Amino acid sequence: MKEPDDQDTDGEKSVTSKSDGKKSLRSSKSESRSPVQEDNTFLEDATDETFTEGEESYLEEDSDEERLEGSLSSFQYDDLQSTTVSQQTPAPAVEEAEEEVKKKISESFFYDYMELASMPFVTLDSDIPLDLLTLVHSFGYDCRKRANLQLLDNSIAVYIAGNQLIFLNLKTKEQIYLRSSSGEGIGVIGVHPHKTYFTVAEKGSFPDIIIYEYPSLRPYRILRDGTEKGYAYVNFNYSGTLLASVGSNPDYTLTIWNWKEEQPILRTKAFSQEVFKVTFNPDNEEQLTTSGSGHIKFWEMAFTFTGLKLQGSLGRFGKTTTTDIEGYMELPDGKVLSGSEWGNMLLWEGGLIKVELCRGTSKSCHNGPINQIMLDEGEVITVGSDGCVRIWDFETIDTADIIDETGLLEIEPINELQVDKNVNLFSMIKMSEAGNNFWLAQDANGAIWKLDLSFSNITQDPECLFSFHSGAVEAVAVSPLTYLMATTALDCSVRIYDFASKTLLAQMKFKQGGTALVWVPRMVNFTGAEIIVGFEDGVVRILELYDPKGLTVFVGRKTISDADIRLKQVFKPHTACVTALAYERDGEILATGSKDQTVFFFEVEMDYKPIGYINTPGPVCQLMWSPMSHLESTLLIICENGYILEAPLPTINLEEDDHDVVSYEIKDMCIKCFHFSSVKSKILRSIEIEKRERQRKLKEKIREERRNKLAAEMGEDGEKEFQEEEEEEEEEEEEEPLPEIFIPSTPSPILCGFYSEPGKFWVSLFGIETEPIPEDIEDPKAYSIENARRKREHDKLMKEVEEIKARKREQIKALRIKFCKLLEMNEELPKHMQFKRTDFDVDSKIRAEMHRKTAFKIQQVEKELAWEKEKHELGLMKLKNRFREPLESDTIVVHAILSDHKISSYRLVQPSKYSKFKRASQSERKPSKLDRFEKEGTGRKDSLRDAGGSIAIQEESIIETGKKFRPKTLSEIMVENQIEKTRKLILKAERAQLKIQQRKKEWEELYKSKPGDDYEDPKDLQAIKEAQVYMGDFNLKTAPDYKIPEHMRINAAKKEEDLGHLDSLVHGNKRYMNKCILSLRDLKVAVVEEIQCLVQELKNIQSTLHVSKHIPIPQIPQIHPEEVPEKRFQYDEETLLNFKQQHMKSDDEKSPRVEQTGSEGPGGGFLKLSSGKDGDLTTRDSMSRSSKASTFSLDIPKYMEFEKAEPTDVELEIMKRDEIKHVYMQQYLVNRVKELIVTFDAELRLLRHQKLKLDTQMKLSDLHHVTLFQEILLLKNFEKQENILQERVNSLDKEEQYMQWKINETLKEMEEKKNEITKLQEQEKALYAGFQTAIGENNKFANFLMKVLKKKIKRVKKKEVEGDADEDEESEESSEEESSLESDEDESESEDEVFDDSICPTNCDVALFELTLQLREKRLDIEEALVEEKKVVDNLKKEYDTLSKKVKIVATNLNAAEEALEAYQREKQQRLNELLVVIPLKLHQIEYVVFGEIPSDLSGTLVFSNHALKRLQERIHELQEENSKQQKLNKEWRERRKQLIQEKREMTKTIHKMEETVRQLMISKFGRVVNLEALQTLSVNTTLEELKIRKLRKELANAKEMKMWEEKIAQMRWELMMKTKEHTRKLYQMNDLCIEKKKLDSRLNTLQNQQGNAFQGLREADVVAREEVTELIQLQAERISALKEEIALLRRKGGLILPPIQSPQEKEMQPVDL
């Protein structure tokens, strides 16, 4: 018996009766009759009657059912009359009642759960107890319902399953149940923030929201009239005082409740489309947010002049595509963060999208919709349908803003967790466990997960706590042997439950969903461990639960871990979903039914051998075999459209082989058919007929009595009068039409059926067929009666017009066909007789007008569709830019031909932003072995042609080389020898000169390179410095005193370069491998094409051979679709039309199909061949390829029929040779095909091995990539402070360098000034020396003139920018003290002599006096210059001292800055050391062992490369050896130095001796010492040598010209001789012909003599021929003599050659070819 609580899965079966609850309750009767289930009507019928008899037999029963129809409306709501009465009370009474209720509600008030919960009901006269069925355990879960996973405490989870609210103890796995109050299901649940209450929002007609108290589970409050059909979402505010609810279709009502008072505060319509969610803002409870289908709306509770109102603001998407919003989150500042369908996050502010958030390279945040967004501990958590949980930085999101026109902002998640494959996370709830960060997740694919989001080293992997079906269960079967249950659903899974231990025992996944399931009976499988499952693609699978011996039969058995399901057998009998499976009562036959309107039979004992199938008039919904109580075994087939068939047991033909069966259709089976339809209208019609028959008989009786009465009274006149009255009555009477027979358009579906007694069966129909209720006229624009009549007339007229148009179209179609036939006949005529296409035009203007109109219409259509076209083009462009443009190469999977090996390319995207290096182009790639094989295998002709071209090029190059290196003549050799001799002399002189210059240069460089005594090699200094820094100390980066060398310091830019370099290498390797795989794919295509050609050639050869000599033709390999993925983007108009047809076909299949009452033919979808473009192309290709062979094979028989003569021996020999050749070519072609296939497979395996190695490298590079990226993120955090410190160091360093440069410049300038001072002093000394020379010795005026010269004279100084006068005097005094001459002057000044230097003394030379005055002026100039230079030097000294002090200060600051930078570098290095680096190691690579075992803690170990470790170990020995070696070398070099000094002394002596010897030899040879360099550079006279060469060339040219004329003479003699030989040969030929002619004449004469006397004499033709031959012989003789004369003439030197004389006969004979 079916309970009303379980009607939630039945859709709207019970909703239809309750939707009008208020109206039906008002019209309900006071008396309740016995309830009859309106949904199920049981009919009984005898199965041995025919179809018509069966239909009539139900008239009476059907009428009884119709009489009961009116008594069903009031029963189901009798228990709710009080509620309806309260609803019908007037408004004031309602308000008073509400006030009273409000006053009565107290904090301690609770409702009675037993009064609220929906309970089962039975009929009054039934003895069935109410507790007949009790709920023991639930294996269900509505995983696709929103927010259907809540936590009441750490161990109690609550969720909805059908009509039950389930409380699940996560630790003990125990369940507690609460029933729905409406009996029609639960819409949504919610939990109070304090976890003390939870809400249950029902479904049904005006459902309630019941708030339960936890943990007592007592109903606390009931909220009524919140929506019409069901609730979509409920949510408490943060304080828990308010409750928000939103309804589902059709009203979508948003209500704010004061739930403790059961009163609505605010109510409004949320939106016109489906609303998914409503929440309060945690920081502002006056703000709410709703989201749903294509919208998000922001609400605010505001006080207006009319009171408190809900004001909603709809979010505007702007340029962003409109999307459904599942998850969102309110931010503290009022902004809202929401998800989208494509996986990005949208940040809303002020009702507008502020920014769209995505990941790097415009990658979406999730691969699919974001279902939930939460804020937890300062981090944003997003839950996506892609099965990922990602953690984002809240500050980054909160401060996000637009940076460009795209509106996108790229951010990266902090952490992420991929739960598992095929996981669709719908919601998450946090478990409040101290010290843990565990979450429960709702998986829309049927699971509950436990996730650890701590993201630490001890983070646990995701754990699947419970697994369920993700949709409605399609079929259930119970084991006949033990406590096992099998289920299947459209989620593509089959599950085995142990309902004794309440556990899931095993499950198995498939690619299609299951639709039917039966446990195989024990008579078929004794172990009872097999189930048979039907799937939605028409496949039937037999599954076995293996290891069944461990399945014990008792209650409470523990789960068995080693039990599992395996596939035992599979077959596909149907083309649509399998709906029914049934085993015959003896277990010999299996019957399967499907929606493809067929029933298939299988023989079970023969491994389910197919017997055949029968067609049904409708989709099959149930199969039932007759039980043992029936004499014969028959199959009851129940169809969805009201038909029932009864089929006998099919006969099994054991003799017929399965391969000989053309079709499995069983056509000779005797099937009984039953159809159930409405009989109520037939009963009414029969009652009306009987009534009219009784009235007719009564009228006839009255009429007969009256006629008799009139006949008795009036006689014949009365008879006439009666007939006239009867005619008038017949004219007045118009018989009313009989009531029409009502046949429902859609018959009542059959729910189930079963056999009862022998010959009878029961059927349960859904509902009683009733006449349609007239529809109410609700449209105010509906037609009136008159308008409806006019509309009907107009429609009738339009119908007639359409019929006329249809006839005209048929006529035009016939004319078009006739015209096409005329065109075909015209084309069959010869070309000169064919009409042109323009000749068929009656009027060219008509065709032009048609073309113009057509073009105009096309233009109009293009204009109308321009917007749609542009829209779709933009959409396509966006899709390409989003998904295809970033893709550099798609995945290509190349399959081997003979084996299962395959190789796939990398799915390669464009290089990342870090890749900045040049990538190798395709032209730089070296041709691989595959490319070479492809060129050799596929393009053989092209390669041969290219090879021929290359050979020709090589031959030409060889010819050119031969010409270039041909033997030279004697004259050329003489000229070249003379030139070479002159050139050698010149070169000898130039080389000598160059050698002398080179020697001088070497000596100069050698002297320059001579080091000083204190010189040290810079390389040695650098090596010593490096040794001091690096050698003998291998510092670890983890050491606290580790100092980072300058060249090893890293920053974010360097790491980005490293990352870019890594990405470039990875990208290059992947791209190179993709190119190799692409080349391999192209090779396969070429191999397949060549094999096709070879197979076609093989077929042609076999067509000429006998069948006995045929070899099996190799199979042509196929190109898989995944090998050419680029063809997916290739389309044309035909492809688009096919796609449109498929789309329309799929839409038609989704819509309700038109029911067919007649039985269909055998082509019910099972035996239909799939026809498509590919199949047509394949057939067309195969036909085109075999066209040549077919024509050849057809031509040969025709020729053989024509040539009926038997072949000769030669022809037989030729045929035999051809046959041997064809047999050889046949074997060669087969071997060639095998060779191609084997070679290709070998290349694929070789490349596959290389790719496996590359995959390993790519994984290691991925690990390295992760490490580099982590280092980049860390370095970017340090980058700002590091840049500040580095800038300070750089500025101080630059300042120090600048000051040091200034110091160097100052020192340099001081040095220059000192040199100038020295020069001035030397000039002064030279001046005094010149003066002493001028005055000579013993000059009596010497002292006077010296005083004049040294006298100080104050001169007018030039205007200069100088210091103070005191400083000048002090500098002058200091300069006087420094100068020795000035000191002498001071001594002279001490004398008291006074003299006048303006007058020359007597007897003194005036010129000498004037010279003294001039020298004095020069002295004064020099002294002034010295004073200035010394002043400058003093200033430079002061500047140098100042700069030195500043340099020391800057150096101190620089050292401090460098130490700070070094400390910061050390801190950065320590943070980098904390990053985990993955290094895959093998066991033999771990050398750190303790007591022979690897310790569990390896934190104190170091990771070295083998090379580095070996190098460190070897370095110890190297240093020791190097030390001893250096000591030994030091000793050797000391000895060597002493030896070199001794050798130097000896060499010096030798040089002196050799110089003396050379001098003596020069004197003895030349008589004097000469310059050997000038002698060596003595050259030749080039002009004379050039004249000699020109003379020699002229002589050689003349000799060459003479030789040329001699060759011409010889050539003419050769031609003369060849002509003579040719004429001689012709004469011999003519002689032979004459002899042969003579022989023929003699034979002819002999034959003529034998035939008769008539031909004895010579014929006239023979005489003429003989004369012609004689003349020819004479002519030839004349020509011979002429040629002899010509030969003689040519032999004479200087003879004149004349043309031979020709006779007229010879001219006439010239055209004759002899």
Salt bridges, closest charged atoms under 4 A:
GLU3 OE1 - ARG179 NH2 3.86
ASP5 OD2 - ARG179 NH2 1.52
ASP8 OD1 - LYS203 NZ 3.71
ASP10 OD2 - LYS2 NZ 2.03
ASP10 OD1 - LYS13 NZ 3.75
GLU44 OE2 - LYS760 NZ 3.94
GLU55 OE2 - LYS682 NZ 2.25
ASP64 OD1 - ARG67 NH1 2.51
GLU66 OE1 - LYS680 NZ 3.60
GLU274 OE2 - ARG146 NH1 3.98
GLU326 OE2 - ARG146 NH2 2.95
ASP333 OD2 - LYS335 NZ 2.19
GLU349 OE1 - LYS354 NZ 3.64
ASP376 OD1 - LYS430 NZ 3.13
GLU377 OE2 - LYS430 NZ 3.37
ASP386 OD1 - HIS366 ND1 3.17
ASP386 OD2 - ARG390 NH1 3.58
ASP398 OD1 - LYS335 NZ 3.16
GLU416 OE1 - ARG390 NE 2.74
ASP491 OD2 - HIS469 ND1 3.16
ASP498 OD2 - ARG557 NH2 2.70
GLU530 OE2 - LYS568 NZ 2.30
GLU544 OE1 - ARG566 NE 3.35
ASP596 OD2 - HIS574 ND1 3.45
GLU688 OE2 - ARG692 NE 3.05
GLU693 OE2 - ARG696 NH2 2.09
GLU700 OE2 - ARG696 NH1 2.67
GLU704 OE2 - ARG707 NH2 2.35
GLU719 OE2 - ARG707 NH1 3.88
GLU725 OE1 - ARG706 NH2 2.90
GLU726 OE2 - ARG703 NE 3.82
GLU733 OE2 - LYS699 NZ 3.73
GLU735 OE2 - ARG692 NH1 3.74
GLU757 OE1 - LYS760 NZ 3.98
GLU786 OE2 - ARG790 NE 3.33
ASP795 OD2 - LYS791 NZ 2.99
ASP795 OD1 - HIS794 ND1 3.88
GLU802 OE2 - LYS805 NZ 3.91
ASP841 OD1 - ARG847 NE 2.94
GLU849 OE2 - ARG852 NH2 2.39
GLU868 OE1 - HIS872 ND1 3.69
GLU888 OE1 - HIS1067 NE2 2.85
GLU888 OE2 - ARG1071 NH1 3.87
ASP890 OD1 - ARG907 NE 3.81
ASP890 OD2 - ARG1128 NH2 2.57
GLU924 OE2 - LYS918 NZ 3.98
ASP931 OD2 - ARG925 NH1 3.26
ASP942 OD1 - ARG945 NH1 2.85
GLU976 OE1 - LYS968 NZ 3.10
GLU980 OE2 - ARG983 NH2 2.05
GLU1046 OE1 - ARG1049 NH1 3.43
GLU1056 OE2 - LYS1276 NZ 3.67
ASP1063 OD1 - HIS1265 NE2 3.22
ASP1082 OD1 - ARG1081 NE 3.12
GLU1090 OE2 - ARG1232 NH2 3.35
GLU1122 OE2 - HIS895 NE2 2.22
GLU1123 OE2 - LYS1084 NZ 2.70
GLU1123 OE2 - HIS1120 ND1 3.70
GLU1126 OE2 - ARG1081 NH1 3.10
ASP1132 OD2 - LYS1173 NZ 3.74
ASP1147 OD2 - HIS1143 NE2 3.67
GLU1213 OE2 - ARG1217 NE 3.66
GLU1219 OE2 - LYS1109 NZ 2.15
GLU1235 OE1 - ARG1232 NH1 3.59
ASP1255 OD2 - LYS1251 NZ 3.42
GLU1271 OE1 - LYS1055 NZ 2.63
GLU1282 OE2 - LYS1468 NZ 2.89
GLU1316 OE1 - LYS1313 NZ 3.90
ASP1368 OD1 - LYS1431 NZ 3.78
GLU1372 OE2 - LYS1357 NZ 3.78
GLU1376 OE2 - LYS1352 NZ 2.22
GLU1378 OE1 - LYS1430 NZ 2.75
GLU1391 OE1 - LYS1347 NZ 3.93
GLU1393 OE1 - LYS1347 NZ 2.36
ASP1397 OD2 - LYS1351 NZ 3.21
ASP1397 OD2 - ARG1416 NH1 2.73
GLU1417 OE1 - ARG1355 NH1 2.81
ASP1421 OD1 - ARG1355 NH2 2.60
GLU1423 OE2 - ARG1419 NH1 2.44
GLU1424 OE2 - ARG1355 NH2 3.09
GLU1429 OE1 - LYS1313 NZ 3.50
GLU1462 OE1 - ARG1049 NH2 2.33
GLU1474 OE1 - ARG1471 NE 3.78
GLU1518 OE2 - ARG1511 NH1 2.71
GLU1518 OE1 - ARG1515 NH1 3.27
GLU1522 OE1 - ARG1515 NH2 3.95
GLU1556 OE2 - ARG1559 NH2 2.58
GLU1573 OE1 - LYS1000 NZ 3.54
GLU1595 OE2 - LYS1591 NZ 3.03
GLU1622 OE2 - LYS1626 NZ 3.74
ASP1641 OD2 - LYS1637 NZ 3.13
ASP1662 OD2 - ARG1659 NE 3.47
GLU1706 OE2 - ARG1679 NE 2.81
